[in-house]
Amino acid sequence: MAQRLHLVFGGELVDPSKTVFRNVDDIHIVGIFPDYESAHNAWKAQAQRTVDNAHMRYFIAHLHRLRDEEQNASPTEELGA
């Protein structure tokens, strides 16, 4: 069975209606989680902690979608070639 890794991260956005970070050096990496449920719990905790700042947003990235285990090499591995 393939792992389904998820990355939770967030930071302050330039505009709350867009997904452009004000300063990428200040992006908060919450962590990498082995399943969606634990990633969602971490995301929810961070989102609730920063609810008073309309410019703060947290996201869940599905890392497992970056790699296709059925292919010899995924597109992300080919970028350096």
MODELLER restraints for C-alpha pairs under 7 A, 6 or more apart:
rsr = mdl.restraints
at = mdl.atoms
rsr.add(forms.Gaussian(group=physical.xy_distance, feature=features.Distance(at['CA:3:A'], at['CA:34:A']), mean=6.87, stdev=0.5))
rsr.add(forms.Gaussian(group=physical.xy_distance, feature=features.Distance(at['CA:3:A'], at['CA:64:A']), mean=6.99, stdev=0.5))
rsr.add(forms.Gaussian(group=physical.xy_distance, feature=features.Distance(at['CA:4:A'], at['CA:34:A']), mean=5.95, stdev=0.5))
rsr.add(forms.Gaussian(group=physical.xy_distance, feature=features.Distance(at['CA:4:A'], at['CA:35:A']), mean=5.65, stdev=0.5))
rsr.add(forms.Gaussian(group=physical.xy_distance, feature=features.Distance(at['CA:4:A'], at['CA:64:A']), mean=5.06, stdev=0.5))
rsr.add(forms.Gaussian(group=physical.xy_distance, feature=features.Distance(at['CA:5:A'], at['CA:32:A']), mean=6.58, stdev=0.5))
rsr.add(forms.Gaussian(group=physical.xy_distance, feature=features.Distance(at['CA:5:A'], at['CA:33:A']), mean=5.64, stdev=0.5))
rsr.add(forms.Gaussian(group=physical.xy_distance, feature=features.Distance(at['CA:5:A'], at['CA:34:A']), mean=4.78, stdev=0.5))
rsr.add(forms.Gaussian(group=physical.xy_distance, feature=features.Distance(at['CA:5:A'], at['CA:35:A']), mean=5.96, stdev=0.5))
rsr.add(forms.Gaussian(group=physical.xy_distance, feature=features.Distance(at['CA:5:A'], at['CA:62:A']), mean=6.45, stdev=0.5))
rsr.add(forms.Gaussian(group=physical.xy_distance, feature=features.Distance(at['CA:5:A'], at['CA:63:A']), mean=5.32, stdev=0.5))
rsr.add(forms.Gaussian(group=physical.xy_distance, feature=features.Distance(at['CA:5:A'], at['CA:64:A']), mean=5.35, stdev=0.5))
rsr.add(forms.Gaussian(group=physical.xy_distance, feature=features.Distance(at['CA:6:A'], at['CA:32:A']), mean=5.48, stdev=0.5))
rsr.add(forms.Gaussian(group=physical.xy_distance, feature=features.Distance(at['CA:6:A'], at['CA:33:A']), mean=5.13, stdev=0.5))
rsr.add(forms.Gaussian(group=physical.xy_distance, feature=features.Distance(at['CA:6:A'], at['CA:34:A']), mean=6.48, stdev=0.5))
rsr.add(forms.Gaussian(group=physical.xy_distance, feature=features.Distance(at['CA:6:A'], at['CA:35:A']), mean=6.49, stdev=0.5))
rsr.add(forms.Gaussian(group=physical.xy_distance, feature=features.Distance(at['CA:6:A'], at['CA:36:A']), mean=6.48, stdev=0.5))
rsr.add(forms.Gaussian(group=physical.xy_distance, feature=features.Distance(at['CA:6:A'], at['CA:39:A']), mean=6.20, stdev=0.5))
rsr.add(forms.Gaussian(group=physical.xy_distance, feature=features.Distance(at['CA:6:A'], at['CA:60:A']), mean=6.44, stdev=0.5))
rsr.add(forms.Gaussian(group=physical.xy_distance, feature=features.Distance(at['CA:6:A'], at['CA:61:A']), mean=5.56, stdev=0.5))
rsr.add(forms.Gaussian(group=physical.xy_distance, feature=features.Distance(at['CA:6:A'], at['CA:62:A']), mean=4.73, stdev=0.5))
rsr.add(forms.Gaussian(group=physical.xy_distance, feature=features.Distance(at['CA:6:A'], at['CA:63:A']), mean=5.23, stdev=0.5))
rsr.add(forms.Gaussian(group=physical.xy_distance, feature=features.Distance(at['CA:7:A'], at['CA:31:A']), mean=5.85, stdev=0.5))
rsr.add(forms.Gaussian(group=physical.xy_distance, feature=features.Distance(at['CA:7:A'], at['CA:32:A']), mean=4.44, stdev=0.5))
rsr.add(forms.Gaussian(group=physical.xy_distance, feature=features.Distance(at['CA:7:A'], at['CA:33:A']), mean=6.36, stdev=0.5))
rsr.add(forms.Gaussian(group=physical.xy_distance, feature=features.Distance(at['CA:7:A'], at['CA:60:A']), mean=5.63, stdev=0.5))
rsr.add(forms.Gaussian(group=physical.xy_distance, feature=features.Distance(at['CA:7:A'], at['CA:61:A']), mean=4.99, stdev=0.5))
rsr.add(forms.Gaussian(group=physical.xy_distance, feature=features.Distance(at['CA:7:A'], at['CA:62:A']), mean=6.58, stdev=0.5))
rsr.add(forms.Gaussian(group=physical.xy_distance, feature=features.Distance(at['CA:7:A'], at['CA:63:A']), mean=6.53, stdev=0.5))
rsr.add(forms.Gaussian(group=physical.xy_distance, feature=features.Distance(at['CA:8:A'], at['CA:29:A']), mean=6.39, stdev=0.5))
rsr.add(forms.Gaussian(group=physical.xy_distance, feature=features.Distance(at['CA:8:A'], at['CA:30:A']), mean=5.34, stdev=0.5))
rsr.add(forms.Gaussian(group=physical.xy_distance, feature=features.Distance(at['CA:8:A'], at['CA:31:A']), mean=5.59, stdev=0.5))
rsr.add(forms.Gaussian(group=physical.xy_distance, feature=features.Distance(at['CA:8:A'], at['CA:32:A']), mean=6.42, stdev=0.5))
rsr.add(forms.Gaussian(group=physical.xy_distance, feature=features.Distance(at['CA:8:A'], at['CA:39:A']), mean=6.37, stdev=0.5))
rsr.add(forms.Gaussian(group=physical.xy_distance, feature=features.Distance(at['CA:8:A'], at['CA:43:A']), mean=6.16, stdev=0.5))
rsr.add(forms.Gaussian(group=physical.xy_distance, feature=features.Distance(at['CA:8:A'], at['CA:58:A']), mean=6.98, stdev=0.5))
rsr.add(forms.Gaussian(group=physical.xy_distance, feature=features.Distance(at['CA:8:A'], at['CA:59:A']), mean=5.68, stdev=0.5))
rsr.add(forms.Gaussian(group=physical.xy_distance, feature=features.Distance(at['CA:8:A'], at['CA:60:A']), mean=4.66, stdev=0.5))
rsr.add(forms.Gaussian(group=physical.xy_distance, feature=features.Distance(at['CA:8:A'], at['CA:61:A']), mean=6.39, stdev=0.5))
rsr.add(forms.Gaussian(group=physical.xy_distance, feature=features.Distance(at['CA:9:A'], at['CA:27:A']), mean=6.93, stdev=0.5))
rsr.add(forms.Gaussian(group=physical.xy_distance, feature=features.Distance(at['CA:9:A'], at['CA:28:A']), mean=5.52, stdev=0.5))
rsr.add(forms.Gaussian(group=physical.xy_distance, feature=features.Distance(at['CA:9:A'], at['CA:29:A']), mean=4.45, stdev=0.5))
rsr.add(forms.Gaussian(group=physical.xy_distance, feature=features.Distance(at['CA:9:A'], at['CA:30:A']), mean=5.33, stdev=0.5))
rsr.add(forms.Gaussian(group=physical.xy_distance, feature=features.Distance(at['CA:9:A'], at['CA:58:A']), mean=5.51, stdev=0.5))
rsr.add(forms.Gaussian(group=physical.xy_distance, feature=features.Distance(at['CA:9:A'], at['CA:59:A']), mean=5.51, stdev=0.5))
rsr.add(forms.Gaussian(group=physical.xy_distance, feature=features.Distance(at['CA:9:A'], at['CA:60:A']), mean=6.74, stdev=0.5))
rsr.add(forms.Gaussian(group=physical.xy_distance, feature=features.Distance(at['CA:10:A'], at['CA:27:A']), mean=5.66, stdev=0.5))
rsr.add(forms.Gaussian(group=physical.xy_distance, feature=features.Distance(at['CA:10:A'], at['CA:28:A']), mean=5.26, stdev=0.5))
rsr.add(forms.Gaussian(group=physical.xy_distance, feature=features.Distance(at['CA:10:A'], at['CA:29:A']), mean=6.72, stdev=0.5))
rsr.add(forms.Gaussian(group=physical.xy_distance, feature=features.Distance(at['CA:10:A'], at['CA:57:A']), mean=5.40, stdev=0.5))
rsr.add(forms.Gaussian(group=physical.xy_distance, feature=features.Distance(at['CA:10:A'], at['CA:58:A']), mean=3.90, stdev=0.5))
rsr.add(forms.Gaussian(group=physical.xy_distance, feature=features.Distance(at['CA:10:A'], at['CA:59:A']), mean=5.87, stdev=0.5))
rsr.add(forms.Gaussian(group=physical.xy_distance, feature=features.Distance(at['CA:11:A'], at['CA:21:A']), mean=6.55, stdev=0.5))
rsr.add(forms.Gaussian(group=physical.xy_distance, feature=features.Distance(at['CA:11:A'], at['CA:26:A']), mean=6.70, stdev=0.5))
rsr.add(forms.Gaussian(group=physical.xy_distance, feature=features.Distance(at['CA:11:A'], at['CA:27:A']), mean=4.82, stdev=0.5))
rsr.add(forms.Gaussian(group=physical.xy_distance, feature=features.Distance(at['CA:11:A'], at['CA:28:A']), mean=5.82, stdev=0.5))
rsr.add(forms.Gaussian(group=physical.xy_distance, feature=features.Distance(at['CA:11:A'], at['CA:56:A']), mean=5.40, stdev=0.5))
rsr.add(forms.Gaussian(group=physical.xy_distance, feature=features.Distance(at['CA:11:A'], at['CA:57:A']), mean=5.73, stdev=0.5))
rsr.add(forms.Gaussian(group=physical.xy_distance, feature=features.Distance(at['CA:11:A'], at['CA:58:A']), mean=6.56, stdev=0.5))
rsr.add(forms.Gaussian(group=physical.xy_distance, feature=features.Distance(at['CA:12:A'], at['CA:21:A']), mean=5.75, stdev=0.5))
rsr.add(forms.Gaussian(group=physical.xy_distance, feature=features.Distance(at['CA:12:A'], at['CA:22:A']), mean=5.73, stdev=0.5))
rsr.add(forms.Gaussian(group=physical.xy_distance, feature=features.Distance(at['CA:12:A'], at['CA:55:A']), mean=5.22, stdev=0.5))
rsr.add(forms.Gaussian(group=physical.xy_distance, feature=features.Distance(at['CA:12:A'], at['CA:56:A']), mean=4.33, stdev=0.5))
rsr.add(forms.Gaussian(group=physical.xy_distance, feature=features.Distance(at['CA:12:A'], at['CA:57:A']), mean=6.42, stdev=0.5))
rsr.add(forms.Gaussian(group=physical.xy_distance, feature=features.Distance(at['CA:13:A'], at['CA:19:A']), mean=6.38, stdev=0.5))
rsr.add(forms.Gaussian(group=physical.xy_distance, feature=features.Distance(at['CA:13:A'], at['CA:20:A']), mean=5.51, stdev=0.5))
rsr.add(forms.Gaussian(group=physical.xy_distance, feature=features.Distance(at['CA:13:A'], at['CA:21:A']), mean=4.24, stdev=0.5))
rsr.add(forms.Gaussian(group=physical.xy_distance, feature=features.Distance(at['CA:13:A'], at['CA:22:A']), mean=5.00, stdev=0.5))
rsr.add(forms.Gaussian(group=physical.xy_distance, feature=features.Distance(at['CA:13:A'], at['CA:55:A']), mean=5.08, stdev=0.5))
rsr.add(forms.Gaussian(group=physical.xy_distance, feature=features.Distance(at['CA:13:A'], at['CA:56:A']), mean=6.08, stdev=0.5))
rsr.add(forms.Gaussian(group=physical.xy_distance, feature=features.Distance(at['CA:14:A'], at['CA:20:A']), mean=5.90, stdev=0.5))
rsr.add(forms.Gaussian(group=physical.xy_distance, feature=features.Distance(at['CA:14:A'], at['CA:21:A']), mean=5.74, stdev=0.5))
rsr.add(forms.Gaussian(group=physical.xy_distance, feature=features.Distance(at['CA:14:A'], at['CA:22:A']), mean=4.74, stdev=0.5))
rsr.add(forms.Gaussian(group=physical.xy_distance, feature=features.Distance(at['CA:15:A'], at['CA:55:A']), mean=6.59, stdev=0.5))
rsr.add(forms.Gaussian(group=physical.xy_distance, feature=features.Distance(at['CA:16:A'], at['CA:54:A']), mean=6.49, stdev=0.5))
rsr.add(forms.Gaussian(group=physical.xy_distance, feature=features.Distance(at['CA:16:A'], at['CA:55:A']), mean=5.07, stdev=0.5))
rsr.add(forms.Gaussian(group=physical.xy_distance, feature=features.Distance(at['CA:33:A'], at['CA:39:A']), mean=5.42, stdev=0.5))
rsr.add(forms.Gaussian(group=physical.xy_distance, feature=features.Distance(at['CA:39:A'], at['CA:60:A']), mean=6.95, stdev=0.5))
rsr.add(forms.Gaussian(group=physical.xy_distance, feature=features.Distance(at['CA:43:A'], at['CA:58:A']), mean=6.33, stdev=0.5))
rsr.add(forms.Gaussian(group=physical.xy_distance, feature=features.Distance(at['CA:43:A'], at['CA:59:A']), mean=6.86, stdev=0.5))
rsr.add(forms.Gaussian(group=physical.xy_distance, feature=features.Distance(at['CA:43:A'], at['CA:60:A']), mean=6.99, stdev=0.5))
rsr.add(forms.Gaussian(group=physical.xy_distance, feature=features.Distance(at['CA:47:A'], at['CA:57:A']), mean=6.83, stdev=0.5))
rsr.add(forms.Gaussian(group=physical.xy_distance, feature=features.Distance(at['CA:47:A'], at['CA:58:A']), mean=6.17, stdev=0.5))
rsr.add(forms.Gaussian(group=physical.xy_distance, feature=features.Distance(at['CA:50:A'], at['CA:56:A']), mean=6.51, stdev=0.5))
rsr.add(forms.Gaussian(group=physical.xy_distance, feature=features.Distance(at['CA:67:A'], at['CA:74:A']), mean=5.53, stdev=0.5))
rsr.add(forms.Gaussian(group=physical.xy_distance, feature=features.Distance(at['CA:68:A'], at['CA:74:A']), mean=5.75, stdev=0.5))
